[in-house]
Amino acid sequence: MDNLDAWLRKSLDTIKKAHWYRQVKTIASPPGPVIQIQGKTLINFASNDYLGLAHHPQVRAAAIAAIEAQGTGTTGSRLVSGHRSLHDRLETKLAQLKQTEAALVYSSGYLANLGAIAAVVGPRDLILGDAYNHSSLKNGGKLSGATCMDYRHGDLAHLEMLLQSHRSSYRRCLITTDSVFSMDGDLAPLPQIQALAQQYEAVLLVDEAHGTGVLGKNGAGAVAHYGCDRTNLIQVGTLSKALGSLGGYVAGSQTLIEFLKNRSAPWIYTTALSPADTAAAIAAIDLLAQEPQRLTHLTHHREYLQSQLPPSSLFPSDSAILCIKMPSPSQALALSQALQNQGFFVPAIRPPTVPTSRLRLSLMATHTQAQLEQLLHHLRPLLSALNEDPV
Ligand SMILES: *Cc1c(COP(=O)(O)O)cnc(C)c1O
């Protein structure tokens, strides 16, 4: 009797019955605003490569040069035999970008969140997180053993109520939030959250996965956009979205980084970031300042689409993520499929990932105005048909 497969078959059947079953799609072209997917050429509105740096000649050249000089693998963890001067250079650049004393790179953004949260708080502590936080923040909370409570999305009054009722029963308190919410595109009210953190002696951890490269001067992120105080602030992010590479980081005080190097298991017990990924991220950060027009285009693209689509059909967004409301999961799927037939890759995001269905457009600096106009041309009739025939 094959217990394992029997258990898993049963679970998979449940997943399929709930229409939650998921499968990979093969992309057969380099990253960009036009991709080949399952034999079709589509205009791509599903990439996190917001600035178009994942295929930039300078970024590719830096990665290739690093491989030629240093090989493909780092052969050890940072504290044993994996540390290279490239890591120091990247961490210095990240600290400059984030205006912090120091930074530390992890093998992914997911690990950076697990590693930072579980190091800073433990079983005697409290974590208050936005209900829409990324999976890595939620699982970081679980890993830490702290008591985790969610406040309603963006709801400062609810956050304050939880602080009032519970803060004094715990040793430390960490508030966690995405800066740009990955499935919605809206921003967390960071200055107000920081004021509450200050008032209740809590520390704020902000995940800039979708803010870095997209907000603030030179794409420094939402923290820079709002001009947040860097004290009692932990900035986490990824190298794998607007920076076009792979890896994650934590930026903050020298003391925080020194502590993580001694207490963050997901950093200590994993192999150091590869030379290619490290060099690519360095080149991408340099490009933020060298080619600021990329961010200007990206912002323009969002504002243009917002000006052209009915405001009532859109979720609020100040980022590269723009979501269109869909009345039901089946209609979200049908519109995504219709757009795909017309040459556009626009994913439908449905429960249980999000509470309400939507089409999620990820914009890129390298989209052309003509591509946006083509999208609108095909999207408008589909949206009007929805309104005439609501289900
Ligand atoms: C993508 C993402 C991460 C994880 O980053 P990776 O480098 O891909 O592991 C963490 N937080 C948020 C909000 C994300 O969107």
The ligand as a MOL file (V3000), in Angstrom:
LIG
                    3D

  0  0  0     0  0            999 V3000
M  V30 BEGIN CTAB
M  V30 COUNTS 15 15 0 0 0
M  V30 BEGIN ATOM
M  V30 1 C 8.0340 38.0180 -4.5440 0
M  V30 2 C 7.8470 38.4360 -3.1600 0
M  V30 3 C 8.6770 37.9710 -2.1390 0
M  V30 4 C 9.6750 36.8760 -2.3630 0
M  V30 5 O 10.7820 37.3000 -3.0850 0
M  V30 6 P 11.6380 36.2030 -3.8560 0
M  V30 7 O 12.9600 36.8500 -4.0500 0
M  V30 8 O 10.9210 35.9290 -5.1310 0
M  V30 9 O 11.7180 35.0000 -2.9730 0
M  V30 10 C 8.5200 38.4880 -0.8780 0
M  V30 11 N 7.5720 39.4120 -0.6140 0
M  V30 12 C 6.7380 39.8700 -1.5690 0
M  V30 13 C 5.7270 40.9080 -1.2190 0
M  V30 14 C 6.8390 39.3880 -2.8750 0
M  V30 15 O 6.0020 39.8190 -3.8100 0
M  V30 END ATOM
M  V30 BEGIN BOND
M  V30 1 1 1 2
M  V30 2 1 2 3
M  V30 3 2 2 14
M  V30 4 1 3 4
M  V30 5 2 3 10
M  V30 6 1 4 5
M  V30 7 1 5 6
M  V30 8 2 6 7
M  V30 9 1 6 8
M  V30 10 1 6 9
M  V30 11 1 10 11
M  V30 12 2 11 12
M  V30 13 1 12 13
M  V30 14 1 12 14
M  V30 15 1 14 15
M  V30 END BOND
M  V30 END CTAB
M  END
